[in-house]
Amino acid sequence: MPPTSLAILGGIPVFAEPRHVGTPFIPPRELLHASLDDILDSRWLTNNGPFVCSLEDLLAKKHGVTHAVAMCNATIALQLLFRALGLKGEIIVPSFTFIATAHAATWERLEPRFVEISPETHCIDPEAAAAAIGTNTAALLGVNLWGQLCDVERLGQIANDAGIPLILDSAQALGCKTKHHSSDQPTAGGAVASVISLHATKVVNSLEGGAILTNDEALAEELRRLRNFGFAGYDKVVSLGTNAKLNEFSAAFAIRGLECLDNLIHHNRKIRKMYQENLADLPGVSLHDPPTSPTENHHYAVLMINADCPLSRDELMLTLWAENVLSRRYFYPGCHRMEPYAGHPATCQLSLPVTEAVAASVLVVPASSAVSSQDVVLISQRIRQALQQNGDVRERLQATVSA
Ligand code: T4K
């Protein structure tokens, strides 16, 4: 059957309901209901309850570390980690990341020093990080973007040589493995700790949530105190803590999700492969698939739209939005181009050409458990059609802008 007209040109959107990049995974409802009954029966709702403890055990085993400290979200987890490590001064971070990475540091009065990424992986460029280390550098923060690991081995060497800790923002990287280990090891490369997110949009979620993974027992103990007002016993407060606890239902939700993780990753891999095959012959469109990335959670399907594409990245995005395909230009325009960093004297003149080029080319398309093979076929068809009818599409978009 010939495809119907593009929605931007007056046709009917290919989907009646929006298709998102990260629609949450909902574990089997009967299992969630059973967990909820257990929680209600026990009347233990939060404060390090049995589900939180089980989740921590599962996450620690899954990632090959001795401690997982559950938190209310990954942003606060990063903040508490910086605080527990007593960091002061600058922290080296890639600019191409979700803004929470930089904001968490700034909330803790650290100054993010933004550095370049590798164009192949989109993760922090280790040599750029090494070049940025100075006397005021407190830590090196690698971000495991798109569910893949950054070059943790090289970053670990650099941090070690400089005598500073390597920290990993693994918010997107739950379940990822290094090429050197058969078990999951996000703290590889000597990282002192790694922070995962369990936000609704992640491969497995706890509605809101996160966890810090570490092999450092003293650090884990301090993090447990910091997330609970600084309590070290019933009446004993030993430090300036806050409330960063995860509740029991969130923990149960994540446990049920983790039971499905292998299937989810299998599904994600299939979806990404389908995008790759369906879009292979289109000019200027490719799936980001770095060769250095042996195992991932494949949670994001990231298209690179370059100058050979008959439509710009933004034109293609708007065309897809009209189809109810809510593709995203993560992490445009880069943290250094967002406030408060863009207006900050230390950052306002900063030029990061690779970051800016990547941020101008990335288009993340719907993937994850809520996207079916048939969805990928339809989305790919619409992309193909949009490129074929690029003249009409551009004309319509320009008319919309000037109206
Ligand atoms: N570091 C990195 C590298 C990160 O990527 C993130 C988070 C963090 C740190 C901080 O972790 P958390 O503190 O959040 O634990 C989303 C997520 O909100 C954010 O967690 C994630 N990274 C980021 C990459 O994406 P937005 O604002 O772009 O999208 P959002 O939340 O509006 O959701 C995306 C789509 O999913 C929506 O368009 C609708 C759909 N959706 C969303 C929610 C929340 C649903 O269908 N149901 C839902 O419940 O940030």
Boltz pocket constraint, residues with backbone or C-beta under 6 A from the ligand:
constraints:
  - pocket:
      binder: B
      contacts: [[A, 20], [A, 21], [A, 22], [A, 23], [A, 24], [A, 72], [A, 73], [A, 74], [A, 75], [A, 76], [A, 97], [A, 98], [A, 100], [A, 101], [A, 143], [A, 144], [A, 169], [A, 171], [A, 172], [A, 196], [A, 197], [A, 198], [A, 199], [A, 200], [A, 201], [A, 209], [A, 210], [A, 326]]
      max_distance: 6.0
